[in-house]
Amino acid sequence: MSATLSHLLRERAAAEPEREALVVSGSALDFGDWERRSNAVAAGLRQRGVVHGQRIGLHFGNNDWLEYAVAFFGVLKAGAVAVPLSDQLSPPDLAARREHCGAELLLRPGELPYLEPETELPELPGPGDLAQILYTSGTTGSPKGVVANHGNLGYGWGGRRKPFAHSRHLAHGFPIGTNAGQWMLANAVGAHPTVVTLGQFTPGRFARLIEQYRAGTVFLVPTMAIELLAAGAHTRADLSSVLLLGSAAAPLPGRVAAQLGEAFPNATIANYYTSTEAAPAQTVMLYDPERPTSLGRPASGGAVRIADATGAPLPADATGEVWMRSPTDTRSYYGDAAATGAVFHDGWIRMGDLGYLDRDGYLYLVDRESDVVKSGAHKVSTIHVEEAVYQHPRIVEAAAFGVPHPSLGKAVAVAVVGPVDHAELRVFLQDRLSPYEMPHHLVTLDALPRNHGGKVDKRALREVVG
């Protein structure tokens, strides 16, 4: 195994210098050029006086994946800490993240400090050195900066058999500045296929990308999968090359997983569950109609358990807090010892979700702890409500959330996308939900509000309902 991703890039550049690693909207970056250009950025940063452990912001958009890849590894090779920052962030949010982590230097497209090194580069950082601060999406609170060292980022890469060996190309739609996007960047270094993506996702363009490159592996967030199905893009492009379609970053509704199986006739549908805090720990579920809502079992050498409020393990089928164990060095919150202590403990990470394990060890989510609607004497799972709503054939997207209620404290509200009459939907749900789970409010929107990482912004939805 390679010590770090930087070591792995150096090894692949020596062995396969002309092999394309990453292709974005038709432009390619091969391993040799990636190594040379990132070395030059590292040299330029050192000339500027960048020191070991210094935080450097990377302010890039999805059109800039190639230059971002060069900048990211240039920062790592300089011994500094990379802070991915999407160009979709508002100026106040960008400023807040920079101030929080102390990233005084900000790199942008077209502004990389290239300097051809005159001598051999110093030794690459080791596994224990800090490599990255990645900010959470902030859908359930203020964004937190999650620190990962080189050993954490490089875990599992560099073996003799490279992942996704069945594919020549891997297509994805994940944005820069997210944990899923960073996972794809690691795939570009360590996996077998060339990674291809678009500067801007649209269902039609993405389907054509898959067809053009005969991609054998595809990764999406559920939102993109829903958009692709709703637009019928799968009917206008040949997607028969796809053997594995992975969904990550949010729960994949069972109905959507089944429809993806029809749209991608030769693909195994896989659902991946992790978090910015827990990576590289994850569970993986190959879609099984007998377990349509399960998130699977632990993979990558990690573990999962269900615990009570004290952290004590609970038996099978008991609902409690979901914890995951990292197979390598855990991450932490930058500059927040109290939050780190509350979430990270002896290699285990509190996921912030409620769920249970069945007797075969398959994980099921009940809800985000922060999303559970405490309505009167009942606790309502928004995930359960959403699954029921998605069963209606004219629902394209749905999101359930809690809103204030004068007597119940909180009541269930549901926002939907799709041409469905509200009265008809209520009748449809009567046989699928308990009375206390039925939505008090229904609202139809053209699209659900989302953050730059593609996750539904339920705080914005609460403002819509008022």
Secondary structure, 3 states (H helix, E strand, C coil): CCCCHHHHHHHHHHHCCCCEEEEECCEEEEHHHHHHHHHHHHHHHHHCCCCCCCEEEEEECHHHHHHHHHHHHHHHHCCCEEEEEECCCCHHHHHHHHHHHCCCEEECCCCCCCCCCCCCCCCCCCCCCEEEEEECCCCCCCCCEEEEEHHHHHCCCCCCCCCCCCCCEEEECCCCCCHHHHHHHHHHHHCCCEEEECCCCCHHHHHHHHHHHCCCEEEECHHHHHHHHHHCHHHCCCCCCCCEEEECCCCCCHHHHHHHHHHCCCCEEEEEECCCCCCCCEEEEECCCCCCCCCEEEECCCEEEEECCCCCECCCCCCEEEEEECCCCCCEECCCHHHHHHHEECCEEEEEEEEEECCCCCEEEEEECCCCEEECCEEECHHHHHHHHHCCCCCCEEEEEEEEECCCEEEEEEEEECCCCHHHHHHHHHCCCCHHHCCCEEEECCCCCECCCCCECHHHHHHHHC
